[in-house]
Amino acid sequence: MNFIKIISIIILISIISCKTTQKPNIIIFLVDDMGWQDTSVPFWKEKTNFNRIYKTPNMERLASEGMKFTQAYATPVCTPTRVSLISGMNAARHRVTNWTLRRNISMVKDPVGLQIPMWNMNGAQPIDSIENSIHITPLPHILKNNNYKTIHVGKAHFGALTTPGANPLNLGFEVNIAGHAAGAPGSYYGLKKFQNKRRNEKIWDVPGLEKYHGKDIFLSEALTNEAILEIDKSIDDKKPFFLYMAHYAVHTPIQGDSRFEQNYLNKELDSIEAKYASMIEGMDKSLGDLMNHLNKKGISDNTIILFMSDNGGLSAHARGGEKHTHNKPLKSGKGSLYEGGIREPMIVKWPGKTKKASTTNKPVIIEDFFSTVLEMAQINDYKTVQNVDGISFTSLLKGEIEIPNNRSFFWHYPNNWGGNGPGIAAGSVIRKGDWKLIYYHLNSNFELFNINKDIGEFKNLVSSERDKLKELSKELGNYLRKVNAQMPVQTSTNTLVPWPDDKKILNVY
């Protein structure tokens, strides 16, 4: 009897040990161009009328089961964010500072008065022989080497055409569904084969979804179906999975999801806003379908979900004056260094770790995902060819709050996105505590805001807060030099834009 008891105890200990060391599944659910207010989940101190427009019950559900981040940051445009996510690098360091597509071609003209530097327009690469690119050890590569099944579904936009980085399979993903060099779909409609026939080139055609061609299905739903199939394969293989669920939605073209569009027309939204709202709800249904499937398969308690957007919403201040999203009280939108361009909706569910229905006001930034995901995956022994700037926010998720209170955040955008409106210009930024300093490259001008008191960035405090201007400009200049950031050339003088702490500039203030 004693022998049997001993064996039983050994087996029990073995089972408990197995459960405690079991690697979690990890899903990064990345939305494209989704603004801070494009959801029924409020990320501000109060619910706004914009929050009441949209129906996102599954985001609400995720927030009720995890932690909501009210100050989560990305970059002003898509490719820099995606490269920062898989490399852990700040954009100033990796130099993929604008969106990519064609090899060795900057897709946007230089802004008037500036000559843009030769940035890494070929994106992120797994090798060091590709010109105008950043050589990295990608996040999925590390996960794959540690027995994770790595799955890419949706928009890639990591590297330019004809480069290795254009194909997610070269960046550590075992599976790639619909990811390639382009950052937008030709169409969201299966009936149109996810193509735009009016264009003479196939560069925007979404690849790998031929089985849905000719079918009445929206792209977001097709991608979700494929993700679920891959989850099931991972379960069958008895391997933990890393799913990078990167929706093309809600990027242009703005095309209505027929499952939801009429509901918004009934609310008397104009046709464009109704289409946009239906795309938001379709994205949210994708989130819900995934969460339901995790529950159905009994793996929800061992699956982490990180929800994020890649840049601010395409507001009325952006190109063409298109009006289909609202970022207020934040100023401006995609392409801008104001909060509307870089502050994102973010929610994390880590079962057993995050307190349900919790909220944090602690700032985090997109490069933090790299270190955070690896720590979540219990991977500590790894090497990268790149310097990693991001820090893990797992302690924040656990309620330990060990992230420094006065941490500095940096943005560097020596480019032109192609839009217009407030803050859409080449510049560099530092955010430290409540203070945010924007340095515009064209005229070496500054804007200084207290974000806590002035979230809309209306009151420029440069004149009244000269000491803070000097303090932050010095730290920003030191950081940009430290990471060897690129500066444009001012065409009027044919000289490099001065560093923000240049004494000649500061003496003006």
C-alpha positions as CSV (number, residue, x, y, z in Angstrom):
1,M,0.0,0.0,0.0
2,N,2.8,2.4,0.9
3,F,4.5,1.7,-2.4
4,I,1.3,2.4,-4.3
5,K,0.9,5.7,-2.4
6,I,4.4,6.7,-3.2
7,I,3.8,6.0,-6.9
8,S,0.6,8.0,-6.8
9,I,2.3,11.0,-5.3
10,I,5.1,10.8,-7.9
11,I,2.5,10.8,-10.7
12,L,0.6,13.7,-9.1
13,I,3.8,15.7,-8.7
14,S,4.6,14.9,-12.3
15,I,1.2,16.1,-13.5
16,I,1.4,19.3,-11.5
17,S,5.0,20.0,-12.8
18,C,3.9,19.4,-16.4
19,K,1.0,21.9,-16.0
20,T,3.2,24.6,-14.4
21,T,5.9,24.3,-17.1
22,Q,3.5,24.0,-20.0
23,K,4.2,26.8,-22.5
24,P,1.3,29.2,-23.2
25,N,-0.1,29.7,-26.6
26,I,0.3,33.4,-27.7
27,I,-1.9,35.4,-30.1
28,I,-0.9,38.9,-31.2
29,F,-4.1,40.3,-32.7
30,L,-3.0,43.4,-34.7
31,V,-5.5,45.7,-36.4
32,D,-4.4,48.0,-39.2
33,D,-5.2,51.8,-38.9
34,M,-7.6,51.4,-36.0
35,G,-8.0,54.6,-34.1
36,W,-8.1,55.0,-30.3
37,Q,-11.8,55.8,-30.5
38,D,-12.9,53.2,-33.1
39,T,-14.4,50.9,-30.5
40,S,-17.2,50.7,-27.9
41,V,-14.4,50.2,-25.3
42,P,-13.4,53.6,-23.8
43,F,-9.7,54.1,-23.6
44,W,-10.1,57.6,-22.1
45,K,-11.4,58.7,-18.7
46,E,-15.0,58.6,-20.0
47,K,-17.1,57.0,-22.7
48,T,-17.5,59.3,-25.7
49,N,-20.1,59.6,-28.5
50,F,-17.6,58.0,-30.8
51,N,-17.5,54.9,-28.5
52,R,-21.3,54.7,-28.9
53,I,-21.1,54.5,-32.7
54,Y,-19.2,51.3,-32.8
55,K,-20.2,47.8,-31.8
56,T,-17.3,45.8,-30.5
57,P,-18.6,43.4,-27.9
58,N,-15.7,41.1,-28.1
59,M,-13.2,43.8,-27.4
60,E,-15.4,44.6,-24.4
61,R,-15.3,40.9,-23.5
62,L,-11.5,40.8,-23.8
63,A,-11.2,43.9,-21.6
64,S,-13.4,42.3,-19.0
65,E,-11.1,39.3,-18.9
66,G,-7.7,41.2,-19.0
67,M,-6.0,44.5,-18.8
68,K,-6.8,47.6,-20.7
69,F,-3.9,50.0,-21.6
70,T,-4.9,53.7,-21.9
71,Q,-1.4,54.9,-23.1
72,A,-0.2,52.3,-25.6
73,Y,2.0,53.6,-28.4
74,A,3.0,52.6,-31.9
75,T,4.6,54.6,-34.7
76,P,2.7,57.0,-37.0
77,V,2.6,54.5,-39.9
78,C,2.5,50.8,-40.5
79,T,5.8,49.2,-41.5
80,P,7.9,50.9,-38.8
81,T,5.5,49.5,-36.2
82,R,5.7,46.0,-37.6
83,V,9.4,46.0,-37.7
84,S,9.7,47.3,-34.2
85,L,7.3,44.6,-33.0
86,I,9.4,41.7,-34.5
87,S,12.8,43.2,-33.7
88,G,12.3,45.0,-30.4
89,M,14.0,48.0,-31.9
90,N,13.0,51.7,-31.9
91,A,12.4,53.1,-35.3
92,A,15.2,55.6,-34.9
93,R,17.6,52.7,-34.6
94,H,16.2,50.3,-37.2
95,R,15.7,53.1,-39.8
96,V,12.6,51.5,-41.4
97,T,11.0,54.8,-40.7
98,N,8.3,54.8,-43.4
99,W,6.0,52.3,-45.2
100,T,7.7,50.0,-47.7
101,L,6.7,48.3,-51.0
102,R,9.1,48.5,-53.9
103,R,12.7,47.6,-53.6
104,N,15.0,50.6,-53.2
105,I,12.2,53.0,-53.9
106,S,10.7,55.4,-51.4
107,M,7.0,55.3,-52.0
108,V,6.4,58.9,-51.1
109,K,7.9,62.1,-52.4
110,D,10.1,64.3,-50.2
111,P,8.2,67.0,-48.4
112,V,8.8,70.5,-49.7
113,G,12.0,71.9,-48.1
114,L,13.5,68.6,-47.1
115,Q,15.5,65.9,-48.7
116,I,14.7,62.6,-46.9
117,P,17.7,60.5,-45.9
118,M,18.4,57.1,-47.5
119,W,16.3,55.2,-45.0
120,N,15.9,51.4,-44.8
121,M,13.2,51.3,-47.5
122,N,13.7,47.5,-48.0
123,G,12.5,46.8,-44.5
124,A,13.5,44.0,-42.1
125,Q,15.6,41.1,-43.3
126,P,16.8,37.8,-41.9
127,I,20.2,38.3,-43.6
128,D,22.8,41.1,-43.8
129,S,23.3,41.2,-47.6
130,I,20.2,43.2,-48.5
131,E,20.9,46.8,-49.2
132,N,18.9,49.6,-47.5
133,S,17.5,47.2,-44.9
134,I,17.9,46.2,-41.2
135,H,19.3,42.8,-40.4
136,I,17.4,41.3,-37.5
137,T,16.8,38.1,-35.5
138,P,13.0,38.1,-35.8
139,L,10.7,37.3,-32.8
140,P,9.0,34.4,-34.6
141,H,12.4,32.9,-35.4
142,I,13.3,32.7,-31.7
143,L,9.9,31.3,-30.9
144,K,10.2,28.7,-33.6
145,N,13.6,27.6,-32.3
146,N,11.9,27.1,-28.9
147,N,9.3,24.6,-30.2
148,Y,6.5,27.0,-31.0
149,K,4.5,26.6,-34.1
150,T,4.7,30.1,-35.6
151,I,1.7,31.1,-37.7
152,H,1.3,34.3,-39.8
153,V,-2.2,35.2,-40.9
154,G,-3.0,38.4,-42.8
155,K,-1.0,41.5,-43.5
156,A,2.8,41.2,-43.4
157,H,4.4,44.4,-44.8
158,F,7.8,43.7,-43.2
159,G,10.0,43.9,-46.3
160,A,10.0,45.2,-49.9
161,L,9.2,43.3,-53.0
162,T,11.8,40.7,-54.2
163,T,13.6,40.8,-50.8
164,P,13.5,37.8,-48.4
165,G,11.7,39.9,-45.8
166,A,8.7,40.2,-48.0
167,N,7.8,36.6,-47.2
168,P,7.0,35.8,-43.6
169,L,8.4,32.3,-44.0
170,N,11.8,33.8,-44.2
171,L,11.3,35.6,-40.9
172,G,10.6,32.6,-38.7
173,F,7.0,31.8,-39.5
174,E,6.3,28.1,-40.3
175,V,2.9,29.1,-41.9
176,N,2.1,32.1,-44.0
177,I,-1.5,32.9,-45.0
178,A,-2.1,36.0,-47.1
179,G,1.1,37.9,-46.1
180,H,3.3,39.6,-48.7
181,A,5.0,42.9,-49.4
182,A,1.9,45.1,-49.9
183,G,0.2,46.9,-47.0
184,A,-3.4,46.9,-48.2
185,P,-5.7,44.5,-50.0
186,G,-6.9,45.0,-53.6
187,S,-10.4,44.3,-52.3
188,Y,-12.0,42.8,-49.2
189,Y,-14.4,40.8,-51.2
190,G,-14.1,37.1,-52.1
191,L,-16.4,37.7,-55.0
192,K,-13.7,40.0,-56.4
193,K,-10.9,37.5,-55.5
194,F,-9.5,40.1,-53.1
195,Q,-8.2,42.0,-56.1
196,N,-8.7,45.4,-57.7
197,K,-9.3,44.8,-61.4
198,R,-9.0,48.5,-62.2
199,R,-5.4,48.5,-61.3
200,N,-2.9,47.4,-64.0
201,E,-0.7,45.5,-61.5
202,K,-1.3,42.6,-59.2
203,I,0.9,44.0,-56.4
204,W,-2.1,44.5,-54.1
205,D,-3.8,41.2,-54.7
206,V,-4.0,39.2,-51.5
207,P,-2.2,35.9,-52.0
208,G,-3.0,32.4,-50.9
209,L,-6.8,32.6,-50.5
210,E,-7.8,31.1,-53.9
211,K,-10.3,28.7,-52.2
212,Y,-12.4,31.8,-51.3
213,H,-12.3,33.3,-54.8
214,G,-15.8,33.8,-56.2
215,K,-17.4,33.3,-52.8
216,D,-19.5,35.9,-50.9
217,I,-17.1,36.2,-48.0
218,F,-15.3,39.2,-46.4
219,L,-11.5,39.1,-46.1
220,S,-11.6,39.4,-42.3
221,E,-13.8,36.3,-42.1
222,A,-11.7,34.3,-44.5
223,L,-8.5,35.1,-42.5
224,T,-10.2,34.0,-39.3
225,N,-11.3,30.7,-40.8
226,E,-7.7,30.0,-41.8
227,A,-6.4,31.0,-38.4
228,I,-8.8,28.5,-36.7
229,L,-7.6,25.7,-39.0
230,E,-4.0,26.4,-38.1
231,I,-4.8,26.4,-34.4
232,D,-6.4,23.0,-34.7
233,K,-3.3,21.7,-36.5
234,S,-1.1,22.9,-33.6
235,I,-3.4,21.2,-31.1
236,D,-3.1,18.0,-33.1
237,D,0.7,18.4,-33.2
238,K,0.7,19.0,-29.4
239,K,2.8,22.1,-29.8
240,P,2.2,25.6,-28.3
241,F,1.5,28.1,-31.0
242,F,2.3,31.7,-31.7
243,L,-0.4,33.2,-33.9
244,Y,0.3,36.6,-35.5
245,M,-3.2,37.5,-36.5
246,A,-2.6,40.7,-38.5
247,H,-5.8,41.9,-40.1
248,Y,-5.8,44.0,-43.2
249,A,-8.9,45.7,-41.8
250,V,-9.5,48.5,-41.2
251,H,-7.1,49.9,-43.8
252,T,-8.4,51.4,-47.1
253,P,-10.1,50.6,-49.4
254,I,-13.2,51.3,-47.2
255,Q,-15.6,48.6,-48.2
256,G,-18.6,47.6,-46.3
257,D,-18.9,44.2,-44.6
258,S,-22.4,43.1,-45.7
259,R,-22.9,41.2,-42.4
260,F,-23.0,44.5,-40.5
261,E,-23.2,47.5,-42.8
262,Q,-27.0,47.9,-42.9
263,N,-27.1,48.2,-39.1
264,Y,-25.0,51.4,-39.3
265,L,-27.0,52.8,-42.2
266,N,-30.1,52.4,-40.0
267,K,-28.3,54.6,-37.5
268,E,-28.2,57.3,-40.2
269,L,-24.4,57.2,-40.6
270,D,-23.3,58.4,-44.0
271,S,-22.3,55.6,-46.4
272,I,-18.5,55.8,-45.8
273,E,-18.8,55.9,-42.0
274,A,-21.3,53.0,-42.2
275,K,-18.8,50.9,-44.3
276,Y,-16.0,51.7,-41.9
277,A,-18.0,50.8,-38.8
278,S,-19.0,47.5,-40.4
279,M,-15.3,46.8,-41.0
280,I,-14.6,47.5,-37.3
281,E,-17.4,45.1,-36.3
282,G,-16.2,42.4,-38.7
283,M,-12.7,42.7,-37.1
284,D,-14.3,42.4,-33.7
285,K,-16.3,39.3,-34.7
286,S,-13.0,37.8,-35.8
287,L,-11.7,38.3,-32.2
288,G,-14.8,36.8,-30.8
289,D,-14.6,33.8,-33.1
290,L,-11.1,33.1,-32.1
291,M,-11.9,33.4,-28.4
292,N,-14.9,31.1,-28.8
293,H,-12.8,28.5,-30.6
294,L,-10.2,28.6,-27.8
295,N,-13.0,27.9,-25.3
296,K,-14.4,25.1,-27.5
297,K,-10.9,23.4,-27.6
298,G,-10.3,23.9,-23.9
299,I,-7.2,25.9,-24.3
300,S,-8.5,29.4,-23.4
301,D,-6.9,29.3,-19.9
302,N,-3.5,28.6,-21.5
303,T,-3.7,31.2,-24.3
304,I,-2.5,34.8,-24.1
305,I,-4.1,37.4,-26.3
306,L,-2.4,40.8,-27.0
307,F,-4.7,43.2,-28.9
308,M,-3.1,46.3,-30.6
309,S,-3.3,48.6,-33.6
310,D,-0.4,49.6,-35.7
311,N,-0.9,53.3,-35.9
312,G,-3.6,55.9,-35.4
313,G,-6.8,56.0,-37.3
314,L,-7.0,57.7,-40.8
315,S,-8.8,60.8,-39.6
316,A,-10.4,63.7,-41.5
317,H,-7.0,65.5,-41.3
318,A,-5.3,62.8,-43.3
319,R,-4.9,62.5,-47.1
320,G,-7.9,63.4,-49.2
321,G,-9.8,64.7,-46.2
322,E,-11.5,61.3,-45.9
323,K,-13.8,61.3,-42.9
324,H,-14.4,57.8,-41.6
325,T,-12.7,57.7,-38.2
326,H,-12.5,60.0,-35.2
327,N,-9.6,60.2,-32.7
328,K,-10.8,63.1,-30.5
329,P,-10.0,64.1,-27.9
330,L,-6.7,63.2,-29.5
331,K,-5.4,65.5,-32.2
332,S,-4.9,64.4,-35.8
333,G,-4.4,60.8,-36.9
334,K,-2.4,58.4,-39.0
335,G,1.0,59.8,-40.1
336,S,1.0,62.4,-37.3
337,L,3.3,62.7,-34.3
338,Y,0.4,64.0,-32.3
339,E,-1.3,61.5,-30.0
340,G,-4.0,60.7,-32.7
341,G,-1.3,59.3,-34.8
342,I,0.6,57.1,-32.3
343,R,-1.7,56.3,-29.4
344,E,-3.5,53.0,-29.9
345,P,-6.2,50.8,-28.4
346,M,-4.5,47.9,-26.5
347,I,-5.8,45.0,-24.4
348,V,-3.9,42.0,-22.9
349,K,-5.5,38.9,-21.5
350,W,-3.0,36.6,-19.7
351,P,-5.0,34.0,-17.9
352,G,-4.0,33.6,-14.3
353,K,-1.7,36.6,-14.4
354,T,-3.7,39.7,-15.3
355,K,-6.4,40.9,-13.1
356,K,-9.7,40.8,-14.8
357,A,-11.3,44.1,-15.9
358,S,-8.1,46.0,-14.9
359,T,-6.8,49.2,-16.4
360,T,-3.3,50.7,-16.5
361,N,-2.3,54.2,-17.3
362,K,1.4,53.2,-17.6
363,P,2.7,54.0,-21.0
364,V,4.1,51.2,-23.2
365,I,5.4,51.2,-26.8
366,I,5.3,48.7,-29.6
367,E,9.0,47.6,-29.3
368,D,8.1,46.3,-25.8
369,F,6.1,43.5,-27.3
370,F,9.3,41.7,-28.4
371,S,10.7,41.2,-24.9
372,T,7.3,40.7,-23.3
373,V,6.3,37.9,-25.6
374,L,9.6,36.1,-25.1
375,E,9.2,36.3,-21.3
376,M,5.6,35.1,-21.6
377,A,6.9,32.1,-23.6
378,Q,9.4,31.4,-20.8
379,I,12.3,32.0,-23.2
380,N,15.3,33.5,-21.5
381,D,18.3,32.1,-23.4
382,Y,18.4,33.8,-26.8
383,K,20.7,36.0,-28.8
384,T,19.9,38.7,-31.4
385,V,22.0,40.4,-34.0
386,Q,20.2,43.7,-33.2
387,N,20.2,45.8,-30.1
388,V,16.8,45.5,-28.4
389,D,15.3,48.7,-27.1
390,G,12.0,47.5,-25.8
391,I,11.5,46.2,-22.2
392,S,9.1,43.6,-21.0
393,F,5.9,44.8,-19.4
394,T,5.0,41.4,-17.8
395,S,5.5,42.8,-14.3
396,L,2.8,45.4,-15.1
397,L,0.5,42.7,-16.3
398,K,1.1,40.8,-13.1
399,G,0.3,43.9,-11.0
400,E,3.9,44.3,-9.8
401,I,4.4,47.6,-11.6
402,E,8.2,47.5,-11.9
403,I,8.3,49.6,-15.1
404,P,10.1,52.9,-14.3
405,N,7.8,55.8,-13.6
406,N,9.8,58.3,-15.5
407,R,10.8,56.2,-18.6
408,S,11.5,58.1,-21.8
409,F,9.8,57.2,-25.1
410,F,11.1,58.2,-28.5
411,W,9.7,58.6,-32.0
412,H,11.7,59.5,-35.1
413,Y,10.1,60.1,-38.4
414,P,12.4,61.9,-40.9
415,N,9.9,61.1,-43.7
416,N,6.7,62.1,-45.4
417,W,3.7,59.8,-45.2
418,G,1.8,61.6,-47.9
419,G,-1.1,63.0,-45.8
420,N,-1.7,66.5,-44.6
421,G,-3.0,68.2,-41.4
422,P,-1.9,68.7,-37.9
423,G,1.4,67.2,-37.0
424,I,1.8,65.3,-40.3
425,A,5.4,66.4,-40.9
426,A,8.9,65.0,-40.5
427,G,10.0,65.2,-36.9
428,S,11.3,63.6,-33.7
429,V,9.5,63.3,-30.3
430,I,10.3,62.5,-26.7
431,R,7.6,61.7,-24.1
432,K,8.8,61.6,-20.5
433,G,6.3,61.5,-17.7
434,D,3.5,64.0,-18.5
435,W,5.7,65.9,-20.9
436,K,5.9,65.6,-24.7
437,L,8.3,67.5,-26.9
438,I,7.9,67.5,-30.7
439,Y,10.8,68.7,-32.9
440,Y,9.9,69.5,-36.5
441,H,12.7,69.0,-39.0
442,L,11.7,71.5,-41.6
443,N,12.0,74.7,-39.6
444,S,13.6,73.4,-36.4
445,N,10.5,74.3,-34.5
446,F,9.3,72.9,-31.2
447,E,6.0,72.1,-29.6
448,L,5.8,71.2,-25.9
449,F,2.7,69.8,-24.2
450,N,1.7,68.5,-20.8
451,I,-0.2,65.4,-22.0
452,N,-1.9,64.8,-18.6
453,K,-3.4,68.3,-18.5
454,D,-3.8,68.7,-22.3
455,I,-4.5,65.4,-24.0
456,G,-5.6,67.3,-27.2
457,E,-2.2,69.0,-27.5
458,F,-3.7,72.5,-27.9
459,K,-1.5,74.6,-25.6
460,N,2.2,74.8,-26.7
461,L,4.2,75.6,-23.6
462,V,7.6,76.2,-25.2
463,S,7.6,79.9,-24.2
464,S,6.6,79.3,-20.6
465,E,8.5,76.1,-19.9
466,R,12.0,77.0,-21.2
467,D,13.8,74.7,-18.7
468,K,11.6,71.7,-19.6
469,L,12.3,72.5,-23.3
470,K,16.1,72.5,-22.7
471,E,15.9,69.3,-20.6
472,L,13.9,67.3,-23.1
473,S,15.6,68.6,-26.2
474,K,19.0,67.6,-24.7
475,E,17.7,64.1,-23.9
476,L,16.2,63.7,-27.3
477,G,19.3,64.9,-29.1
478,N,21.5,62.5,-27.0
479,Y,19.2,59.6,-27.8
480,L,19.1,60.3,-31.6
481,R,22.9,60.4,-31.7
482,K,23.3,57.3,-29.5
483,V,21.2,55.2,-32.0
484,N,22.8,56.9,-35.0
485,A,19.4,58.2,-36.2
486,Q,19.2,59.7,-39.7
487,M,18.3,63.4,-40.2
488,P,17.0,65.0,-43.4
489,V,18.7,67.7,-45.3
490,Q,17.2,71.2,-45.4
491,T,17.1,72.1,-49.1
492,S,17.3,75.8,-48.5
493,T,20.8,75.5,-46.9
494,N,21.8,72.1,-48.2
495,T,22.8,71.1,-44.7
496,L,21.6,68.4,-42.3
497,V,18.7,69.3,-40.0
498,P,20.3,70.3,-36.7
499,W,20.0,68.0,-33.7
500,P,17.2,69.2,-31.4
501,D,19.6,70.3,-28.7
502,D,21.6,72.5,-31.0
503,K,22.4,75.7,-29.1
504,K,21.7,77.9,-32.0
505,I,18.1,76.6,-32.2
506,L,17.5,76.8,-28.4
507,N,18.9,80.3,-28.2
508,V,15.9,81.4,-30.2
509,Y,13.5,80.3,-27.4
